[in-house]
Amino acid sequence: MQESQDKDVKKYAIDNINQIIQNGAIELKEGQQHPYHNQLSSDGTITKLIQQFKDYDNTDFKLKIANSFAYLFKALPLPPDIKKEIIELLKPAFIEELAFIAECSDNHDAILNGNYENNLFKYYSDTLEYLQLTYYLIKFGSNANKKRVALAVKDKVERFIIDDYLDEFIQEYSLIQRDLLKSEAEEVLSLIKTVEELIEQEGEFEEINAQKIWNRQKDDGKDDENDNEIDDDYEEDEEEQDNDNKEQYDEEIEKEKDNQMKDKKQEEDDDDNINQ
């Protein structure tokens, strides 16, 4: 009973801390660190939260701390001993929080672990958050990570500057602001262009084509199946047409032969009549 009460008290305390930390991050600009980070570090609060994160197996409890740390360590390296676990907890659904810690390049390898760049833009409802995360991964990332991300997401981002696609998208996801979405996509595409130029300068432009092929392979595979079906149908139609043409030709030949035989017989009959 006492253990259960202690857990409830700690969860309540974490909820309060989380709310205070999130409120402190409101309206922070790119690259700005959390205003409470230094204070909570010097008074030992961060050390206690790290220890509690390690001690508890409860996923919900860990997620609350992970969420707090995403705000508290905005534009800063996460604590190295729990960095990977925090990021893995955030990956499935907390894209905005990932974007905060993506403002620091020291966190990028852990974010991209498991080829996470291929999961960017997985959920359409989080498109704005994905664009922000992508922007920071490319802007602040190492050359290797810039390339990974840029090549993986270019086709996905390009869709959001096409007006017809945007109109259909906004009809489905009406809570997302159209102009903001297009503007964010244009900023990301501008960064992607600089990465492509870097790749070209380094003589690695074939890497772009290889990545594009990989990105489109699944869709193209399905399209190829459809194309093959069309080609097969076309070949069958051609073969049927050839057979029809041959039959028609044979019929015409037979008719011509019949006509010639009739003409010859008519001539013979006429000769017989004359002789009589």
TORBA-681524 format. One record per residue (C-alpha): residue in three letters; x negated, y negated, z negated. Coordinates in pm, whole numbers, plus 50000, padded with zeros to 5 digits. Layout:
N
code X Y Z
ALA X Y Z
...
***
This chain:
276
code X Y Z
MET 50000 50000 50000
GLN 49720 49763 49901
GLU 49530 49849 50222
SER 49838 49771 50431
GLN 49883 49437 50254
ASP 49516 49351 50310
LYS 49553 49421 50681
ASP 49862 49201 50701
VAL 49680 48918 50525
LYS 49383 48947 50760
LYS 49606 48953 51068
TYR 49789 48648 50940
ALA 49457 48473 50877
ILE 49331 48562 51226
ASP 49653 48431 51381
ASN 49606 48100 51201
ILE 49239 48075 51299
ASN 49327 48165 51657
GLN 49589 47890 51675
ILE 49351 47629 51534
ILE 49075 47731 51778
GLN 49310 47725 52079
ASN 49445 47382 51983
GLY 49088 47255 51960
ALA 49021 47364 52319
ILE 49307 47163 52470
GLU 49194 46923 52743
LEU 48830 47030 52730
LYS 48657 46958 53060
GLU 48431 47185 53263
GLY 48111 47261 53073
GLN 48233 47112 52745
GLN 48185 47334 52442
HIS 48441 47390 52170
PRO 48431 47108 51912
TYR 48460 47353 51618
HIS 48189 47596 51728
ASN 47897 47444 51539
GLN 48098 47397 51220
LEU 48236 47753 51222
SER 47889 47885 51297
SER 47718 47697 51015
ASP 47980 47784 50751
GLY 47958 48157 50832
THR 48308 48197 50980
ILE 48179 48328 51313
THR 47955 48582 51137
LYS 48253 48708 50935
LEU 48470 48736 51247
ILE 48198 48935 51425
GLN 48176 49175 51130
GLN 48553 49218 51117
PHE 48556 49284 51491
LYS 48304 49564 51438
ASP 48474 49709 51130
TYR 48830 49741 51260
ASP 48949 49994 51517
ASN 49289 49834 51563
THR 49306 49714 51925
ASP 49555 49434 51856
PHE 49336 49298 51578
LYS 49025 49314 51796
LEU 49211 49144 52080
LYS 49304 48852 51854
ILE 48937 48798 51769
ALA 48834 48844 52132
ASN 49086 48579 52230
SER 48955 48340 51965
PHE 48597 48394 52079
ALA 48688 48321 52441
TYR 48790 47970 52335
LEU 48524 47927 52068
PHE 48242 48033 52302
LYS 48362 47830 52599
ALA 48056 47754 52817
LEU 47838 47945 52568
PRO 47685 48296 52559
LEU 47902 48539 52365
PRO 47739 48719 52071
PRO 47529 48987 52245
ASP 47623 49275 52013
ILE 47997 49245 52087
LYS 47993 49064 52423
LYS 48069 49365 52641
GLU 48357 49489 52425
ILE 48515 49143 52402
ILE 48506 49099 52778
GLU 48648 49446 52845
LEU 48940 49365 52614
LEU 49010 49042 52802
LYS 48978 49175 53157
PRO 49321 49335 53202
ALA 49535 49031 53125
PHE 49349 48731 52981
ILE 49212 48571 53297
GLU 49220 48214 53165
GLU 49009 48321 52868
LEU 48762 48496 53098
ALA 48731 48170 53291
PHE 48627 47987 52973
ILE 48337 48221 52906
ALA 48250 48233 53279
GLU 48132 47872 53240
CYS 47815 48030 53100
SER 47612 48245 53341
ASP 47482 48462 53054
ASN 47828 48622 53039
HIS 47858 48696 53411
ASP 47693 49038 53425
ALA 47931 49167 53159
ILE 48232 49014 53338
LEU 48134 49170 53671
ASN 48048 49505 53516
GLY 48231 49787 53694
ASN 48260 49583 54017
TYR 48521 49359 53860
GLU 48491 49120 54155
ASN 48703 49368 54352
ASN 48985 49329 54098
LEU 49004 48952 54127
PHE 49348 48835 54248
LYS 49497 49169 54146
TYR 49804 49001 53994
TYR 49963 48725 54202
SER 50117 48558 53897
ASP 49764 48484 53770
THR 49639 48338 54099
LEU 49549 47996 53957
GLU 49356 48157 53673
TYR 49176 48387 53918
LEU 49079 48086 54129
GLN 48936 47913 53822
LEU 48745 48225 53718
THR 48614 48274 54072
TYR 48507 47910 54089
TYR 48293 47941 53774
LEU 48146 48279 53871
ILE 48024 48132 54199
LYS 47928 47786 54074
PHE 47731 47897 53769
GLY 47632 48248 53876
SER 47295 48385 53982
ASN 47236 48419 54355
ALA 47308 48791 54338
ASN 47636 48741 54151
LYS 47740 48449 54373
LYS 47709 48677 54676
ARG 47900 48961 54510
VAL 48194 48741 54423
ALA 48202 48526 54738
LEU 48196 48823 54973
ALA 48458 49011 54773
VAL 48719 48735 54752
LYS 48683 48522 55067
ASP 48972 48684 55258
LYS 49194 48672 54949
VAL 49128 48303 54888
GLU 49167 48198 55253
ARG 49534 48296 55247
PHE 49611 48015 55004
ILE 49520 47737 55246
ILE 49760 47869 55513
ASP 50083 47670 55485
ASP 50317 47947 55604
TYR 50168 48194 55357
LEU 50179 47937 55078
ASP 50547 47863 55141
GLU 50638 48231 55114
PHE 50416 48275 54808
ILE 50570 47981 54622
GLN 50920 48112 54691
GLU 50822 48428 54504
TYR 50615 48261 54230
SER 50795 47930 54185
LEU 50622 47839 53857
ILE 50291 47788 54040
GLN 50238 47438 54182
ARG 50186 47459 54556
ASP 49955 47159 54597
LEU 49743 47257 54299
LEU 49710 47611 54432
LYS 49597 47491 54774
SER 49355 47239 54624
GLU 49195 47502 54397
ALA 49165 47744 54689
GLU 48993 47478 54901
GLU 48739 47413 54625
VAL 48659 47782 54595
LEU 48628 47819 54973
SER 48385 47527 54978
LEU 48163 47715 54732
ILE 48198 48036 54932
LYS 48080 47850 55242
THR 47762 47741 55062
VAL 47699 48102 54960
GLU 47743 48220 55319
GLU 47494 47956 55431
LEU 47251 48079 55166
ILE 47292 48437 55285
GLU 47234 48331 55644
GLN 46921 48136 55552
GLU 46784 48440 55371
GLY 46845 48659 55674
GLU 47108 48869 55502
PHE 47407 48767 55711
GLU 47482 49128 55797
GLU 47576 49162 55431
ILE 47879 48944 55500
ASN 48000 49171 55777
ALA 47938 49480 55566
GLN 48143 49338 55280
LYS 48424 49232 55513
ILE 48438 49583 55654
TRP 48452 49725 55301
ASN 48726 49481 55197
ARG 48946 49564 55496
GLN 48874 49935 55515
LYS 49190 50052 55340
ASP 49424 49830 55538
ASP 49243 49902 55863
GLY 49264 50275 55795
LYS 49639 50254 55787
ASP 49643 50033 56095
ASP 49417 50278 56279
GLU 49661 50559 56206
ASN 49940 50352 56355
ASP 49721 50260 56652
ASN 49637 50626 56709
GLU 50004 50713 56704
ILE 50068 50439 56958
ASP 49778 50560 57175
ASP 49903 50918 57157
ASP 50251 50808 57253
TYR 50108 50604 57539
GLU 49905 50899 57666
GLU 50211 51123 57643
ASP 50415 50864 57833
GLU 50143 50839 58097
GLU 50134 51216 58135
GLU 50512 51232 58160
GLN 50506 50953 58417
ASP 50241 51136 58620
ASN 50451 51451 58615
ASP 50758 51256 58720
ASN 50564 51092 59004
LYS 50432 51429 59122
GLU 50780 51580 59120
GLN 50915 51281 59311
TYR 50633 51310 59564
ASP 50695 51682 59612
GLU 51065 51617 59664
GLU 50992 51355 59928
ILE 50756 51593 60108
GLU 51021 51864 60110
LYS 51279 51617 60241
GLU 51043 51510 60516
LYS 50983 51872 60613
ASP 51357 51935 60622
ASN 51412 51630 60841
GLN 51137 51741 61079
MET 51289 52089 61102
LYS 51631 51940 61172
ASP 51488 51713 61442
LYS 51307 52003 61605
LYS 51619 52218 61601
GLN 51821 51933 61750
GLU 51568 51897 62034
GLU 51586 52270 62105
ASP 51965 52257 62114
ASP 51956 51964 62352
ASP 51718 52151 62585
ASP 51946 52453 62586
ASN 52242 52239 62680
ILE 52052 52082 62968
ASN 51944 52420 63104
GLN 52299 52544 63096
***
